[in-house]
Amino acid sequence: MGQLLIVDDDEHILQAVAERFTALGHEVSTATSGREALSKIRRDRPDLVLLDLQLPDGDGLSVLAELRQDGLEVTVVVLTAYGTVERAVQAMKSGAYDFIQKPFETALVEETVKRALERSALQRECSALRMARVECEPVAEDPRTREAFAFAARAARSAATVLLLGESGTGKEVVARELHRLSPRARGPLVAVNCAALTETLLESELFGHEKGAFTGAAARRIGRIEAAHRGTLFLDEVGDIPPSFQVKLLRVLQERAFERVGGNAPITVDTRVVAATNRDLKALVGEGKFREDLFYRLNVLSLRLPPLRERRADIRPLVVRFLEDSCREAHRAVPRVSEEAFGLLEAHAWPGNVRELKNVVERTVCLLDGEEIAAHDLPEELRGAPGAAGASEPADGFHVKVHEYRRGLLREALERAGGNQTKAAEALGLQRTYLARLIRQFGL
């Protein structure tokens, strides 16, 4: 079932069509003019618009033109009187999906609407995939990481605002994507904004959008990120860096789910779930008067602190394998092996830049690698000389060989007990099935 907007100045047609599709289970609203239609489209974002080409304040073509100017992806089916097929064809060139001639049969309208809604659903799904860039399942071997994603799965069921805390590079955006993917809004867009990268003026225009002529260079109306996230999720990264003077405007959006474009005076209502993230201590900023206390409590409905990589070292190996596979896929080369000594160095490093730093190290190593195995000497110098790292002061081959053989023995034993069934073996070991498959390849089993 979908959300329909029917636009026609003929009250009899309007009532008959509205009653029919309401009876079929659709959510139906109506409009009798182009202005009213545009206002409801911008506010409600319907799945489908049935648009009459002949309206009292203009025609449907002007409505289509404004939708295209706004950048709104709305599926439109135009209604046209007999003998004006040329205008209907013009409407389709302007972005309409299909047209129906008046007088029309109910069965034809229902079939056209069904196909148009299917197209609208596919369009929204493609848009969500483009904007969310949903990746494969996240790496979560360490108990603390598993706990974080278990929290995301529980929080995803609600529409409450979520605040993600932790150092830069700990994977806050990955958790935000999981919150969106597992939520009822998964088919909607996931729109991300880096608040620290924008000045206050740019941040306001980026989030709220602007009207034509709102400022120098505003040649056309622009939809903001909040509006683009309608029926989806808005991810506000580095929310602790929002200027105090702008915080009250964000607070209003969270309280009222409404805002006005820059240069506009008409309130726009949105249905958007907000996930915020920061590497700063918001409570301390509140105490210093640099962050509004009421905004902090609005953001902190559900909160999760992500541990740094140095506190969840069980994730390092599977992350290295994941990043290797990704880098080699992009470079069109075979995935190299990783020596135990190299893994020892990677696991011993403090990783002040967390997962982001680890990913950069893997990508750089792949770019410079000549052979089919990553050895300790292939890693950056800062890892080879790390305090306590393997090879920093004394040979560590014996230790890592023993760890390697122990891990290999555990895998072999679990597989034998499971009769070679990898799913059962993964359950017995408490591992994800995909990670076990990687380990089997890595250990040559």
MARROKE-626844 format. One record per residue (C-alpha): residue in three letters; x, y, z. Coordinates in steps of 0.05 Angstrom, whole numbers. Layout:
NODE;ALA;X;Y;Z
...
This chain:
NODE;MET;0;0;0
NODE;GLY;23;71;-14
NODE;GLN;12;144;1
NODE;LEU;-26;177;-56
NODE;LEU;-40;250;-72
NODE;ILE;-97;262;-121
NODE;VAL;-97;331;-154
NODE;ASP;-159;352;-193
NODE;ASP;-207;411;-191
NODE;ASP;-267;367;-207
NODE;GLU;-297;350;-139
NODE;HIS;-335;289;-165
NODE;ILE;-273;257;-195
NODE;LEU;-232;275;-134
NODE;GLN;-282;243;-86
NODE;ALA;-293;181;-128
NODE;VAL;-219;165;-139
NODE;ALA;-202;181;-66
NODE;GLU;-256;135;-40
NODE;ARG;-235;79;-86
NODE;PHE;-162;79;-67
NODE;THR;-177;89;7
NODE;ALA;-221;27;3
NODE;LEU;-161;-10;-27
NODE;GLY;-119;7;35
NODE;HIS;-79;66;9
NODE;GLU;-67;130;48
NODE;VAL;-100;184;5
NODE;SER;-98;260;7
NODE;THR;-126;309;-43
NODE;ALA;-112;378;-73
NODE;THR;-152;422;-120
NODE;SER;-97;469;-145
NODE;GLY;-24;468;-166
NODE;ARG;-3;510;-106
NODE;GLU;-38;464;-57
NODE;ALA;-9;403;-92
NODE;LEU;63;429;-88
NODE;SER;54;447;-15
NODE;LYS;30;377;3
NODE;ILE;83;342;-40
NODE;ARG;139;381;-5
NODE;ARG;108;368;63
NODE;ASP;85;295;57
NODE;ARG;129;266;2
NODE;PRO;75;219;-26
NODE;ASP;93;155;-62
NODE;LEU;50;174;-121
NODE;VAL;15;235;-148
NODE;LEU;-45;231;-195
NODE;LEU;-42;300;-228
NODE;ASP;-94;332;-272
NODE;LEU;-63;374;-327
NODE;GLN;-118;426;-325
NODE;LEU;-119;464;-258
NODE;PRO;-150;531;-238
NODE;ASP;-83;564;-223
NODE;GLY;-44;538;-283
NODE;ASP;-30;469;-309
NODE;GLY;3;405;-287
NODE;LEU;64;419;-329
NODE;SER;83;477;-284
NODE;VAL;77;431;-224
NODE;LEU;124;381;-257
NODE;ALA;173;437;-273
NODE;GLU;175;459;-200
NODE;LEU;185;388;-176
NODE;ARG;243;379;-223
NODE;GLN;272;446;-201
NODE;ASP;267;425;-128
NODE;GLY;301;359;-143
NODE;LEU;243;319;-114
NODE;GLU;238;248;-138
NODE;VAL;163;237;-139
NODE;THR;127;188;-185
NODE;VAL;72;225;-223
NODE;VAL;16;199;-267
NODE;VAL;-20;254;-304
NODE;LEU;-95;256;-319
NODE;THR;-113;288;-385
NODE;ALA;-178;301;-423
NODE;TYR;-193;266;-488
NODE;GLY;-159;300;-547
NODE;THR;-100;329;-508
NODE;VAL;-52;270;-515
NODE;GLU;2;318;-540
NODE;ARG;4;352;-472
NODE;ALA;7;285;-438
NODE;VAL;67;265;-480
NODE;GLN;99;332;-462
NODE;ALA;86;317;-388
NODE;MET;121;250;-395
NODE;LYS;181;285;-426
NODE;SER;180;331;-364
NODE;GLY;184;272;-317
NODE;ALA;115;241;-311
NODE;TYR;114;165;-307
NODE;ASP;50;154;-347
NODE;PHE;-16;186;-367
NODE;ILE;-90;167;-364
NODE;GLN;-143;195;-410
NODE;LYS;-209;220;-383
NODE;PRO;-261;192;-378
NODE;PHE;-225;131;-352
NODE;GLU;-244;61;-328
NODE;THR;-231;44;-256
NODE;ALA;-193;-20;-273
NODE;LEU;-145;19;-317
NODE;VAL;-131;70;-263
NODE;GLU;-119;15;-211
NODE;GLU;-71;-22;-257
NODE;THR;-33;41;-274
NODE;VAL;-28;61;-201
NODE;LYS;-4;-9;-182
NODE;ARG;53;-5;-234
NODE;ALA;70;66;-214
NODE;LEU;75;47;-140
NODE;GLU;120;-11;-157
NODE;ARG;165;37;-196
NODE;SER;163;87;-138
NODE;ALA;184;33;-88
NODE;LEU;241;12;-133
NODE;GLN;263;84;-141
NODE;ARG;263;95;-66
NODE;GLU;302;30;-55
NODE;CYS;355;50;-107
NODE;SER;360;119;-75
NODE;ALA;370;88;-7
NODE;LEU;425;43;-33
NODE;ARG;461;101;-65
NODE;MET;457;146;-4
NODE;ALA;467;94;50
NODE;ARG;522;56;14
NODE;VAL;503;-4;56
NODE;GLU;564;-50;61
NODE;CYS;571;-123;80
NODE;GLU;560;-146;151
NODE;PRO;604;-110;201
NODE;VAL;664;-143;235
NODE;ALA;647;-159;308
NODE;GLU;691;-213;338
NODE;ASP;707;-177;403
NODE;PRO;653;-183;457
NODE;ARG;651;-107;465
NODE;THR;639;-98;391
NODE;ARG;585;-151;390
NODE;GLU;552;-115;448
NODE;ALA;553;-49;409
NODE;PHE;519;-81;348
NODE;ALA;469;-117;393
NODE;PHE;451;-48;421
NODE;ALA;443;-22;350
NODE;ALA;396;-79;333
NODE;ARG;352;-63;394
NODE;ALA;354;12;383
NODE;ALA;337;5;310
NODE;ARG;266;-17;327
NODE;SER;248;52;356
NODE;ALA;248;121;325
NODE;ALA;286;151;385
NODE;THR;347;195;373
NODE;VAL;413;159;384
NODE;LEU;479;190;406
NODE;LEU;543;152;388
NODE;LEU;605;169;429
NODE;GLY;677;150;420
NODE;GLU;744;169;391
NODE;SER;752;187;318
NODE;GLY;756;126;273
NODE;THR;722;77;321
NODE;GLY;666;60;272
NODE;LYS;610;106;293
NODE;GLU;586;114;221
NODE;VAL;586;38;213
NODE;VAL;539;32;273
NODE;ALA;496;88;245
NODE;ARG;489;49;180
NODE;GLU;469;-13;220
NODE;LEU;417;27;259
NODE;HIS;388;49;192
NODE;ARG;393;-19;158
NODE;LEU;358;-55;214
NODE;SER;303;-3;224
NODE;PRO;234;2;192
NODE;ARG;264;60;152
NODE;ALA;314;17;116
NODE;ARG;281;30;48
NODE;GLY;287;105;59
NODE;PRO;351;146;52
NODE;LEU;409;150;100
NODE;VAL;436;220;94
NODE;ALA;502;238;129
NODE;VAL;528;308;147
NODE;ASN;597;323;175
NODE;CYS;581;382;221
NODE;ALA;654;397;235
NODE;ALA;670;408;161
NODE;LEU;620;465;151
NODE;THR;616;537;176
NODE;GLU;552;559;210
NODE;THR;525;592;147
NODE;LEU;540;532;103
NODE;LEU;514;484;156
NODE;GLU;446;520;158
NODE;SER;440;519;82
NODE;GLU;464;446;78
NODE;LEU;415;421;131
NODE;PHE;354;466;117
NODE;GLY;363;480;43
NODE;HIS;347;549;14
NODE;GLU;297;586;-29
NODE;LYS;315;618;-95
NODE;GLY;346;686;-82
NODE;ALA;357;673;-8
NODE;PHE;429;697;-16
NODE;THR;479;714;-70
NODE;GLY;488;654;-115
NODE;ALA;422;620;-95
NODE;ALA;397;615;-166
NODE;ALA;346;560;-151
NODE;ARG;311;528;-92
NODE;ARG;353;473;-60
NODE;ILE;329;416;-16
NODE;GLY;368;409;49
NODE;ARG;395;345;80
NODE;ILE;340;342;133
NODE;GLU;287;343;79
NODE;ALA;325;293;37
NODE;ALA;325;246;96
NODE;HIS;248;246;99
NODE;ARG;224;176;119
NODE;GLY;296;156;130
NODE;THR;354;171;176
NODE;LEU;396;234;185
NODE;PHE;467;220;211
NODE;LEU;498;282;243
NODE;ASP;572;267;250
NODE;GLU;615;309;297
NODE;VAL;553;341;327
NODE;GLY;595;369;384
NODE;ASP;626;419;335
NODE;ILE;560;453;318
NODE;PRO;566;528;336
NODE;PRO;525;548;397
NODE;SER;484;599;357
NODE;PHE;461;543;310
NODE;GLN;445;493;365
NODE;VAL;378;525;381
NODE;LYS;356;516;309
NODE;LEU;374;442;311
NODE;LEU;338;436;377
NODE;ARG;274;462;344
NODE;VAL;280;409;289
NODE;LEU;286;354;341
NODE;GLN;228;381;383
NODE;GLU;179;399;328
NODE;ARG;203;357;268
NODE;ALA;196;421;227
NODE;PHE;240;475;199
NODE;GLU;242;531;147
NODE;ARG;288;536;88
NODE;VAL;337;593;87
NODE;GLY;300;652;57
NODE;GLY;232;618;67
NODE;ASN;176;627;116
NODE;ALA;134;564;105
NODE;PRO;146;509;157
NODE;ILE;166;442;128
NODE;THR;148;380;168
NODE;VAL;193;319;163
NODE;ASP;191;248;188
NODE;THR;266;236;200
NODE;ARG;302;194;251
NODE;VAL;365;228;277
NODE;VAL;430;192;296
NODE;ALA;485;237;321
NODE;ALA;559;222;335
NODE;THR;616;259;368
NODE;ASN;686;246;394
NODE;ARG;679;303;445
NODE;ASP;655;302;517
NODE;LEU;587;335;510
NODE;LYS;574;337;585
NODE;ALA;639;376;594
NODE;LEU;620;423;538
NODE;VAL;552;434;572
NODE;GLY;589;452;637
NODE;GLU;633;501;599
NODE;GLY;572;533;566
NODE;LYS;593;512;497
NODE;PHE;536;462;485
NODE;ARG;463;472;502
NODE;GLU;440;427;558
NODE;ASP;370;419;528
NODE;LEU;400;398;461
NODE;PHE;445;348;496
NODE;TYR;386;314;529
NODE;ARG;347;314;463
NODE;LEU;405;278;429
NODE;ASN;421;232;488
NODE;VAL;356;192;488
NODE;LEU;394;129;472
NODE;SER;470;130;476
NODE;LEU;527;83;460
NODE;ARG;601;91;472
NODE;LEU;645;54;422
NODE;PRO;710;27;450
NODE;PRO;776;44;415
NODE;LEU;810;-10;374
NODE;ARG;865;-20;426
NODE;GLU;810;-44;474
NODE;ARG;781;-95;425
NODE;ARG;841;-127;394
NODE;ALA;802;-190;375
NODE;ASP;773;-148;318
NODE;ILE;842;-132;287
NODE;ARG;852;-197;248
NODE;PRO;783;-200;217
NODE;LEU;787;-126;201
NODE;VAL;854;-136;166
NODE;VAL;824;-192;125
NODE;ARG;764;-150;107
NODE;PHE;806;-90;86
NODE;LEU;854;-134;47
NODE;GLU;796;-164;8
NODE;ASP;767;-95;-6
NODE;SER;834;-65;-27
NODE;CYS;852;-123;-71
NODE;ARG;784;-124;-104
NODE;GLU;793;-51;-123
NODE;ALA;865;-63;-146
NODE;HIS;844;-126;-186
NODE;ARG;897;-169;-153
NODE;ALA;898;-233;-112
NODE;VAL;891;-227;-37
NODE;PRO;959;-238;-5
NODE;ARG;973;-280;56
NODE;VAL;993;-247;121
NODE;SER;1051;-276;161
NODE;GLU;1041;-289;235
NODE;GLU;1098;-241;251
NODE;ALA;1061;-186;212
NODE;PHE;996;-202;248
NODE;GLY;1035;-197;314
NODE;LEU;1058;-127;296
NODE;LEU;988;-106;276
NODE;GLU;958;-134;340
NODE;ALA;1011;-101;384
NODE;HIS;1003;-30;355
NODE;ALA;965;21;397
NODE;TRP;924;46;338
NODE;PRO;912;118;360
NODE;GLY;874;129;295
NODE;ASN;832;67;309
NODE;VAL;798;29;252
NODE;ARG;809;85;203
NODE;GLU;884;82;215
NODE;LEU;884;6;207
NODE;LYS;848;12;141
NODE;ASN;898;63;116
NODE;VAL;957;18;136
NODE;VAL;927;-41;99
NODE;GLU;912;-1;36
NODE;ARG;983;29;35
NODE;THR;1014;-40;46
NODE;VAL;974;-70;-12
NODE;CYS;995;-13;-58
NODE;LEU;1070;-24;-44
NODE;LEU;1069;-100;-39
NODE;ASP;1107;-139;-92
NODE;GLY;1099;-211;-68
NODE;GLU;1042;-256;-48
NODE;GLU;1052;-250;27
NODE;ILE;1053;-191;75
NODE;ALA;1114;-200;119
NODE;ALA;1134;-157;179
NODE;HIS;1183;-116;136
NODE;ASP;1125;-97;89
NODE;LEU;1089;-59;144
NODE;PRO;1102;15;159
NODE;GLU;1162;32;202
NODE;GLU;1119;59;259
NODE;LEU;1090;-11;268
NODE;ARG;1156;-47;264
NODE;GLY;1186;-3;318
NODE;ALA;1125;-2;364
NODE;PRO;1140;-14;438
NODE;GLY;1123;-85;455
NODE;ALA;1112;-103;382
NODE;ALA;1138;-168;356
NODE;GLY;1207;-159;330
NODE;ALA;1218;-92;366
NODE;SER;1270;-118;415
NODE;GLU;1272;-194;411
NODE;PRO;1250;-249;363
NODE;ALA;1177;-266;372
NODE;ASP;1171;-320;319
NODE;GLY;1166;-376;370
NODE;PHE;1107;-344;406
NODE;HIS;1068;-328;343
NODE;VAL;1081;-396;312
NODE;LYS;1052;-428;375
NODE;VAL;992;-381;374
NODE;HIS;982;-397;300
NODE;GLU;984;-472;311
NODE;TYR;938;-467;371
NODE;ARG;886;-427;331
NODE;ARG;893;-476;273
NODE;GLY;882;-535;320
NODE;LEU;820;-503;349
NODE;LEU;790;-494;280
NODE;ARG;809;-564;258
NODE;GLU;778;-595;320
NODE;ALA;713;-555;314
NODE;LEU;706;-574;241
NODE;GLU;718;-648;256
NODE;ARG;666;-648;311
NODE;ALA;616;-613;265
NODE;GLY;630;-664;210
NODE;GLY;656;-610;165
NODE;ASN;593;-567;173
NODE;GLN;620;-496;176
NODE;THR;555;-467;204
NODE;LYS;555;-515;263
NODE;ALA;630;-504;274
NODE;ALA;621;-429;275
NODE;GLU;565;-435;327
NODE;ALA;609;-480;370
NODE;LEU;666;-430;367
NODE;GLY;621;-369;377
NODE;LEU;643;-340;310
NODE;GLN;606;-311;251
NODE;ARG;599;-360;193
NODE;THR;633;-312;144
NODE;TYR;692;-300;191
NODE;LEU;702;-375;200
NODE;ALA;705;-383;124
NODE;ARG;760;-330;122
NODE;LEU;799;-366;177
NODE;ILE;792;-432;140
NODE;ARG;824;-400;78
NODE;GLN;876;-365;120
NODE;PHE;898;-429;156
NODE;GLY;895;-472;94
NODE;LEU;840;-518;121
